[in-house]
Amino acid sequence: MKNRMTSGYTGVSPTKTEPSDDRTAFLAIVLLTLTACESDRDVPDSNPGSVPGNLRIEVYSTGETPVAEVERHLKAVFPSGNYRALPNGRIAVAASVSQQPSIGKLIEQLGKTEPEPPSQIRIRQWLVEATPADDVMVPENLLSLEKALTDTTTLTGPLSFRRLEQVEFRVLEGQQGRISGKMLEVSADVRQIVSDTILLRMRINSRPIDSYLETDMAITSGERIVMGMVEHPDQEAMLLLVLEAEIL
């Protein structure tokens, strides 16, 4: 809602006023500054792109919206106006009589604009068994992880992969989410999103071997990576933790 204070200035020659206190005197100086550069111009309202001669100076409260943001929008929509930030979240506007109602509505609308909702992230976590083999073997239910898994074999040699469990959940930016499956307990704390990079802290408990992993990481949206490899204590196989995080 705008807080309108009409200065009593019309045209290019402001009427004489007697300031009652220092605050009013300060406002008068600011408003005079706004109109000084227009004192030699007398342009009709119908001339687009020009500051009209029939000026009105009003002061609006910007509410919760930063004054700089309001000023940026006003300059884009009403480039012919003059604007000056005032203390306590207010802005002085020198514009034509015909423009002022539209300017007031725009400022009011900016105050009602809700902030962008936080982004939603989908977390997918796989527990994969990897056993030494003569050739790399990726089953059909793990084909979406083929690149991440085959990249691992450059360090370990050929492996045969088997999916033990897959869990999935969603979490909002700046919040924490978790899920518990038969073999995996996963927690994700999404710290921040920068462009398409997700900064998060992962906590994973793998029940088959009672192992725990906690790490801070940055992952590109949609990327699938092998977070860790743990040797199975009772078998020759290894257990792989594979993560995907995607901005929805």
Contacts in CASP RR format, 6 or more apart in sequence:
PFRMAT RR
TARGET T0000
AUTHOR 0000-0000-0000
METHOD contacts of the structure
MODEL  1
MKNRMTSGYTGVSPTKTEPSDDRTAFLAIVLLTLTACESDRDVPDSNPGS
VPGNLRIEVYSTGETPVAEVERHLKAVFPSGNYRALPNGRIAVAASVSQQ
PSIGKLIEQLGKTEPEPPSQIRIRQWLVEATPADDVMVPENLLSLEKALT
DTTTLTGPLSFRRLEQVEFRVLEGQQGRISGKMLEVSADVRQIVSDTILL
RMRINSRPIDSYLETDMAITSGERIVMGMVEHPDQEAMLLLVLEAEIL
1 61 0 8 1.000
1 108 0 8 1.000
2 60 0 8 1.000
2 61 0 8 1.000
2 104 0 8 1.000
2 107 0 8 1.000
2 108 0 8 1.000
3 59 0 8 1.000
3 60 0 8 1.000
3 61 0 8 1.000
3 90 0 8 1.000
4 58 0 8 1.000
4 59 0 8 1.000
4 60 0 8 1.000
5 27 0 8 1.000
5 58 0 8 1.000
5 59 0 8 1.000
6 56 0 8 1.000
6 57 0 8 1.000
6 58 0 8 1.000
7 14 0 8 1.000
7 17 0 8 1.000
7 27 0 8 1.000
7 28 0 8 1.000
7 31 0 8 1.000
7 56 0 8 1.000
7 57 0 8 1.000
7 58 0 8 1.000
7 59 0 8 1.000
8 14 0 8 1.000
8 15 0 8 1.000
8 17 0 8 1.000
8 56 0 8 1.000
8 57 0 8 1.000
9 15 0 8 1.000
9 31 0 8 1.000
9 35 0 8 1.000
9 55 0 8 1.000
9 56 0 8 1.000
9 57 0 8 1.000
10 54 0 8 1.000
10 55 0 8 1.000
10 56 0 8 1.000
10 97 0 8 1.000
11 53 0 8 1.000
11 54 0 8 1.000
11 55 0 8 1.000
11 56 0 8 1.000
12 35 0 8 1.000
12 38 0 8 1.000
12 39 0 8 1.000
12 40 0 8 1.000
12 41 0 8 1.000
12 42 0 8 1.000
12 53 0 8 1.000
12 55 0 8 1.000
13 39 0 8 1.000
14 31 0 8 1.000
14 32 0 8 1.000
14 35 0 8 1.000
14 57 0 8 1.000
17 28 0 8 1.000
19 25 0 8 1.000
19 28 0 8 1.000
27 59 0 8 1.000
27 86 0 8 1.000
27 92 0 8 1.000
30 84 0 8 1.000
30 86 0 8 1.000
30 92 0 8 1.000
31 57 0 8 1.000
31 84 0 8 1.000
31 92 0 8 1.000
31 94 0 8 1.000
33 84 0 8 1.000
34 57 0 8 1.000
34 82 0 8 1.000
34 83 0 8 1.000
34 84 0 8 1.000
34 92 0 8 1.000
34 94 0 8 1.000
35 55 0 8 1.000
35 57 0 8 1.000
35 82 0 8 1.000
35 94 0 8 1.000
37 82 0 8 1.000
38 51 0 8 1.000
38 53 0 8 1.000
38 55 0 8 1.000
38 82 0 8 1.000
38 94 0 8 1.000
41 50 0 8 1.000
41 51 0 8 1.000
41 53 0 8 1.000
42 53 0 8 1.000
43 50 0 8 1.000
43 51 0 8 1.000
43 52 0 8 1.000
43 53 0 8 1.000
44 52 0 8 1.000
44 53 0 8 1.000
44 54 0 8 1.000
45 52 0 8 1.000
45 53 0 8 1.000
45 54 0 8 1.000
45 96 0 8 1.000
45 97 0 8 1.000
45 98 0 8 1.000
45 99 0 8 1.000
48 80 0 8 1.000
49 79 0 8 1.000
49 80 0 8 1.000
50 80 0 8 1.000
51 80 0 8 1.000
51 81 0 8 1.000
51 82 0 8 1.000
51 94 0 8 1.000
51 95 0 8 1.000
51 96 0 8 1.000
52 80 0 8 1.000
52 95 0 8 1.000
52 96 0 8 1.000
52 97 0 8 1.000
52 98 0 8 1.000
52 99 0 8 1.000
53 96 0 8 1.000
54 96 0 8 1.000
54 97 0 8 1.000
55 94 0 8 1.000
55 95 0 8 1.000
55 96 0 8 1.000
55 97 0 8 1.000
56 94 0 8 1.000
56 95 0 8 1.000
56 96 0 8 1.000
56 97 0 8 1.000
56 100 0 8 1.000
57 92 0 8 1.000
57 93 0 8 1.000
57 94 0 8 1.000
58 92 0 8 1.000
58 93 0 8 1.000
58 100 0 8 1.000
58 103 0 8 1.000
59 86 0 8 1.000
59 90 0 8 1.000
59 91 0 8 1.000
59 92 0 8 1.000
59 93 0 8 1.000
60 70 0 8 1.000
60 90 0 8 1.000
60 91 0 8 1.000
60 93 0 8 1.000
60 103 0 8 1.000
60 104 0 8 1.000
60 107 0 8 1.000
61 89 0 8 1.000
61 90 0 8 1.000
62 70 0 8 1.000
62 89 0 8 1.000
62 90 0 8 1.000
62 91 0 8 1.000
62 107 0 8 1.000
62 110 0 8 1.000
62 111 0 8 1.000
63 89 0 8 1.000
63 111 0 8 1.000
64 111 0 8 1.000
65 107 0 8 1.000
65 110 0 8 1.000
65 111 0 8 1.000
65 113 0 8 1.000
67 85 0 8 1.000
67 86 0 8 1.000
67 89 0 8 1.000
67 90 0 8 1.000
67 91 0 8 1.000
68 85 0 8 1.000
69 110 0 8 1.000
70 91 0 8 1.000
70 107 0 8 1.000
70 110 0 8 1.000
71 83 0 8 1.000
71 85 0 8 1.000
71 91 0 8 1.000
73 106 0 8 1.000
73 110 0 8 1.000
74 81 0 8 1.000
74 83 0 8 1.000
74 91 0 8 1.000
74 93 0 8 1.000
74 103 0 8 1.000
74 106 0 8 1.000
74 107 0 8 1.000
75 81 0 8 1.000
75 83 0 8 1.000
77 106 0 8 1.000
78 95 0 8 1.000
78 99 0 8 1.000
78 102 0 8 1.000
78 103 0 8 1.000
78 106 0 8 1.000
80 95 0 8 1.000
80 96 0 8 1.000
80 99 0 8 1.000
81 93 0 8 1.000
81 94 0 8 1.000
81 95 0 8 1.000
81 99 0 8 1.000
82 93 0 8 1.000
82 94 0 8 1.000
82 95 0 8 1.000
83 91 0 8 1.000
83 92 0 8 1.000
83 93 0 8 1.000
83 94 0 8 1.000
84 91 0 8 1.000
84 92 0 8 1.000
85 91 0 8 1.000
85 92 0 8 1.000
86 92 0 8 1.000
91 107 0 8 1.000
93 100 0 8 1.000
93 103 0 8 1.000
95 103 0 8 1.000
118 172 0 8 1.000
118 173 0 8 1.000
118 174 0 8 1.000
118 175 0 8 1.000
119 172 0 8 1.000
119 173 0 8 1.000
119 193 0 8 1.000
119 247 0 8 1.000
119 248 0 8 1.000
120 170 0 8 1.000
120 171 0 8 1.000
120 172 0 8 1.000
120 173 0 8 1.000
120 247 0 8 1.000
120 248 0 8 1.000
121 170 0 8 1.000
121 171 0 8 1.000
121 172 0 8 1.000
121 173 0 8 1.000
121 188 0 8 1.000
121 190 0 8 1.000
121 193 0 8 1.000
121 198 0 8 1.000
121 200 0 8 1.000
121 245 0 8 1.000
121 246 0 8 1.000
121 247 0 8 1.000
121 248 0 8 1.000
122 168 0 8 1.000
122 169 0 8 1.000
122 170 0 8 1.000
122 244 0 8 1.000
122 245 0 8 1.000
122 246 0 8 1.000
122 248 0 8 1.000
123 168 0 8 1.000
123 169 0 8 1.000
123 170 0 8 1.000
123 171 0 8 1.000
123 177 0 8 1.000
123 186 0 8 1.000
123 188 0 8 1.000
123 243 0 8 1.000
123 244 0 8 1.000
123 245 0 8 1.000
124 166 0 8 1.000
124 167 0 8 1.000
124 168 0 8 1.000
124 243 0 8 1.000
124 244 0 8 1.000
124 245 0 8 1.000
124 246 0 8 1.000
125 166 0 8 1.000
125 167 0 8 1.000
125 168 0 8 1.000
125 184 0 8 1.000
125 186 0 8 1.000
125 204 0 8 1.000
125 241 0 8 1.000
125 242 0 8 1.000
125 243 0 8 1.000
125 244 0 8 1.000
126 142 0 8 1.000
126 145 0 8 1.000
126 163 0 8 1.000
126 165 0 8 1.000
126 166 0 8 1.000
126 240 0 8 1.000
126 241 0 8 1.000
126 242 0 8 1.000
126 243 0 8 1.000
127 163 0 8 1.000
127 164 0 8 1.000
127 165 0 8 1.000
127 166 0 8 1.000
127 183 0 8 1.000
127 184 0 8 1.000
127 206 0 8 1.000
127 208 0 8 1.000
127 239 0 8 1.000
127 240 0 8 1.000
127 241 0 8 1.000
128 142 0 8 1.000
128 145 0 8 1.000
128 149 0 8 1.000
128 161 0 8 1.000
128 162 0 8 1.000
128 163 0 8 1.000
128 164 0 8 1.000
128 239 0 8 1.000
128 240 0 8 1.000
128 241 0 8 1.000
128 242 0 8 1.000
129 161 0 8 1.000
129 162 0 8 1.000
129 163 0 8 1.000
129 164 0 8 1.000
129 232 0 8 1.000
129 237 0 8 1.000
129 238 0 8 1.000
129 239 0 8 1.000
129 240 0 8 1.000
130 149 0 8 1.000
130 152 0 8 1.000
130 156 0 8 1.000
130 159 0 8 1.000
130 160 0 8 1.000
130 161 0 8 1.000
130 162 0 8 1.000
130 229 0 8 1.000
130 237 0 8 1.000
130 238 0 8 1.000
130 239 0 8 1.000
130 240 0 8 1.000
131 159 0 8 1.000
131 160 0 8 1.000
131 161 0 8 1.000
131 162 0 8 1.000
131 235 0 8 1.000
131 236 0 8 1.000
131 237 0 8 1.000
131 238 0 8 1.000
132 156 0 8 1.000
132 157 0 8 1.000
132 158 0 8 1.000
132 159 0 8 1.000
132 160 0 8 1.000
132 236 0 8 1.000
133 158 0 8 1.000
133 159 0 8 1.000
133 160 0 8 1.000
134 158 0 8 1.000
135 158 0 8 1.000
136 149 0 8 1.000
136 150 0 8 1.000
136 153 0 8 1.000
136 158 0 8 1.000
136 159 0 8 1.000
136 160 0 8 1.000
137 159 0 8 1.000
137 160 0 8 1.000
137 161 0 8 1.000
138 145 0 8 1.000
138 146 0 8 1.000
138 149 0 8 1.000
138 150 0 8 1.000
138 161 0 8 1.000
139 161 0 8 1.000
139 162 0 8 1.000
139 163 0 8 1.000
141 163 0 8 1.000
142 149 0 8 1.000
142 161 0 8 1.000
142 163 0 8 1.000
144 224 0 8 1.000
145 224 0 8 1.000
145 242 0 8 1.000
147 224 0 8 1.000
148 224 0 8 1.000
148 225 0 8 1.000
148 226 0 8 1.000
148 242 0 8 1.000
149 159 0 8 1.000
149 161 0 8 1.000
149 226 0 8 1.000
149 240 0 8 1.000
149 242 0 8 1.000
151 226 0 8 1.000
152 159 0 8 1.000
152 226 0 8 1.000
152 229 0 8 1.000
152 240 0 8 1.000
153 159 0 8 1.000
156 229 0 8 1.000
156 238 0 8 1.000
159 238 0 8 1.000
161 240 0 8 1.000
164 183 0 8 1.000
164 208 0 8 1.000
164 239 0 8 1.000
165 181 0 8 1.000
165 182 0 8 1.000
165 183 0 8 1.000
165 184 0 8 1.000
167 179 0 8 1.000
167 181 0 8 1.000
167 184 0 8 1.000
167 186 0 8 1.000
168 179 0 8 1.000
169 177 0 8 1.000
169 178 0 8 1.000
169 179 0 8 1.000
169 186 0 8 1.000
169 188 0 8 1.000
170 248 0 8 1.000
171 177 0 8 1.000
171 188 0 8 1.000
171 190 0 8 1.000
172 190 0 8 1.000
173 190 0 8 1.000
173 192 0 8 1.000
173 193 0 8 1.000
174 189 0 8 1.000
174 190 0 8 1.000
174 191 0 8 1.000
174 192 0 8 1.000
175 189 0 8 1.000
175 190 0 8 1.000
176 187 0 8 1.000
176 188 0 8 1.000
176 189 0 8 1.000
176 190 0 8 1.000
177 187 0 8 1.000
177 188 0 8 1.000
177 189 0 8 1.000
178 185 0 8 1.000
178 186 0 8 1.000
178 187 0 8 1.000
178 188 0 8 1.000
179 185 0 8 1.000
179 186 0 8 1.000
180 186 0 8 1.000
182 207 0 8 1.000
183 206 0 8 1.000
183 207 0 8 1.000
183 208 0 8 1.000
184 204 0 8 1.000
184 205 0 8 1.000
184 206 0 8 1.000
184 207 0 8 1.000
185 204 0 8 1.000
185 205 0 8 1.000
185 207 0 8 1.000
186 202 0 8 1.000
186 203 0 8 1.000
186 204 0 8 1.000
186 205 0 8 1.000
187 202 0 8 1.000
187 203 0 8 1.000
187 204 0 8 1.000
188 200 0 8 1.000
188 201 0 8 1.000
188 202 0 8 1.000
188 203 0 8 1.000
188 245 0 8 1.000
189 200 0 8 1.000
189 201 0 8 1.000
189 202 0 8 1.000
189 203 0 8 1.000
190 198 0 8 1.000
190 199 0 8 1.000
190 200 0 8 1.000
191 199 0 8 1.000
191 200 0 8 1.000
191 201 0 8 1.000
191 216 0 8 1.000
192 199 0 8 1.000
193 199 0 8 1.000
193 247 0 8 1.000
196 220 0 8 1.000
196 221 0 8 1.000
196 247 0 8 1.000
197 218 0 8 1.000
197 219 0 8 1.000
197 220 0 8 1.000
197 221 0 8 1.000
198 218 0 8 1.000
198 219 0 8 1.000
198 220 0 8 1.000
198 221 0 8 1.000
198 245 0 8 1.000
198 247 0 8 1.000
199 216 0 8 1.000
199 217 0 8 1.000
199 218 0 8 1.000
200 216 0 8 1.000
200 217 0 8 1.000
200 219 0 8 1.000
200 245 0 8 1.000
201 214 0 8 1.000
201 215 0 8 1.000
201 216 0 8 1.000
201 217 0 8 1.000
202 213 0 8 1.000
202 214 0 8 1.000
202 215 0 8 1.000
202 217 0 8 1.000
202 227 0 8 1.000
202 243 0 8 1.000
203 212 0 8 1.000
203 213 0 8 1.000
203 214 0 8 1.000
204 212 0 8 1.000
204 213 0 8 1.000
204 214 0 8 1.000
204 227 0 8 1.000
204 241 0 8 1.000
205 211 0 8 1.000
205 212 0 8 1.000
205 213 0 8 1.000
206 212 0 8 1.000
206 213 0 8 1.000
206 230 0 8 1.000
206 239 0 8 1.000
206 241 0 8 1.000
208 232 0 8 1.000
208 239 0 8 1.000
209 230 0 8 1.000
209 232 0 8 1.000
209 233 0 8 1.000
209 239 0 8 1.000
211 230 0 8 1.000
211 239 0 8 1.000
213 227 0 8 1.000
213 228 0 8 1.000
213 241 0 8 1.000
215 227 0 8 1.000
217 227 0 8 1.000
219 225 0 8 1.000
219 243 0 8 1.000
219 245 0 8 1.000
221 245 0 8 1.000
221 246 0 8 1.000
221 247 0 8 1.000
222 244 0 8 1.000
222 245 0 8 1.000
222 246 0 8 1.000
222 247 0 8 1.000
223 244 0 8 1.000
223 245 0 8 1.000
224 242 0 8 1.000
224 243 0 8 1.000
224 244 0 8 1.000
225 242 0 8 1.000
225 243 0 8 1.000
225 244 0 8 1.000
226 240 0 8 1.000
226 241 0 8 1.000
226 242 0 8 1.000
227 241 0 8 1.000
227 242 0 8 1.000
227 243 0 8 1.000
228 240 0 8 1.000
228 241 0 8 1.000
229 238 0 8 1.000
229 239 0 8 1.000
229 240 0 8 1.000
229 241 0 8 1.000
230 238 0 8 1.000
230 239 0 8 1.000
230 241 0 8 1.000
231 238 0 8 1.000
231 239 0 8 1.000
232 238 0 8 1.000
232 239 0 8 1.000
END
